[in-house]
């Protein structure tokens, strides 16, 4: 699939870290996807899968916690 647009649609502070929610649209696909980035570094926190809807506060907190525990790397 080809990305047709990406735009920041929100910023939140979670456990002292600023995160940015990015909306993604795809060519030939209805709907949108949402990725979450560290606002300071630009690192993508949604490494495994994008969200199909704007992430909830609990989902954002889980991503930050997971990223903090793994250093952004997936664990086997």
Secondary structure, 3 states (H helix, E strand, C coil): CCEEEEEEEEEEEECCEEEEEEEEEECCCCCCEEEEEECCCCCECCCCCCECCCCCHHHHHHHHHHHHHHCCCCCC
